[in-house]
Amino acid sequence: MKILVGLSGGVDSAVAAYLLKEQGHDVTCAFMRNWDSFANNDILGNPTIKDDMCSQEVDYDDAKRVADHLGLPLLRVDYVKEYWDNVFTFFLEETQRGNTPNPDILCNRYVKFDAFYDFMAANGFEALATGHYANTRDGKMYRAKDLNKDQTYFLSRVNKDVLPRVIFPLGDLDKPEVRAIAKKLDLPVATKKDSTGICFIGERQYRDFLKNYLKDVEGDIVDIDTQKVLGKHSGVMFYTVGQRHGLDISTAVGPWFVVGKDLSKNIIYVGKGSDHRLLYASKAEIADVNWFADKKEDMKCTAKFRYRQKDMNVSIRWIDEARIEVTMIDDVKAVTLGQEAVFYNGDECLGGGRIDKVFDIDGNEVKYDSNSKS
């Protein structure tokens, strides 16, 4: 089979390419370039933004060394515009609203398994492969063998129609096995650490990067229970409900967690203790739902409301073709507007969507702006 492999410069995609070659497939690799600091700054009309180069140039060099080591051709394809239009612009808009978007999920939907998939199909390849930890069978999505590395959460919004021509070679391997293969082959990236964070931020500080693009306004951090001012924040939009670290309120005995925020008043509200009642949600509405399962039916299943969260028991009710009401069997902590909810039936990933409304344990809708209207 003629397969195009997305080669990122990391160990996972490198081993994926090797495995497919060993299986006798005709493998071509491609590196996706999704970010251009200088071009993007020109779009904003501010070429002086202090945004250093993304690590992708280093990653490209690593991808080239891997391809050469494996004796495979490497293409370089450019999706800077697609990333800007479909991922980064939405990311900025949602962040300004106080929400917490997940650009990696959007990148998978609109770039890796859309624009890049189209490139694969248009250039005579029969399938697209990546180094994600996941499985597909009969046009459906399933968790990977390595549940610690499973990435179905990040793949939950991929168009179902592409799945029959997508391959995840690492789906039945765990990470130590992948590392062992890389070391045995003496791959140039065998000991390279896993990437963390988003490409356009890389290893830089999240807030410092975003301040290049969003105006930060200092305001008060307030104890929600006493209304006492405990400290100052550097911009409401840069904080997430459930967040503990990065709060400059060391003079007050904690631990403190973000339990709410108000953009119109420029206030971050915190509560004392990890079990503060305002950290928990009893219900949510999920928008822009992408569904892999055959039927869109009301049912009981499990859900993740953030990547590292354990499966939570929920019941779902379809409101319309792209919207779900989720009722928590047990109250769930830190369900955050703008993040993603992903649903499972055992190992099958049913689909997922954006958290659009959240209701606390008293049934009140959570809002990030006191001036907003329902």
Secondary structure, DSSP 4 states (H G I P E B T S, - for coil): -EEEEE--SSHHHHHHHHHHHHTT-EEEEEEEE---HHHHHHHTT-TT---PPPTHHHHHHHHHHHHHHHT--EEEEE-HHHHIIIIIHHHHHHHHTT----HHHHHIIIIIIIIHHHHHHHTT-SEEE---S-EEETTEEE--S-TTT--TTTTTTS-GGGGGGEE-TTTT--HHHHHHHHHHTT-TTTTPPPP-S-TTTTTS-HHHHHTTTS----EEEEETTT--EEEEES-GGG--TT--TT---TTS-S-EEEEEEETTTTEEEEEESTT-GGGEEEEEEEEEEEE-SS----EEEEEESSTTPPPEEEEEEEEETTEEEEEEEEEEE---TTSEEEEEETTEEEEEEEEEEEEETTSPBP-S-TT---
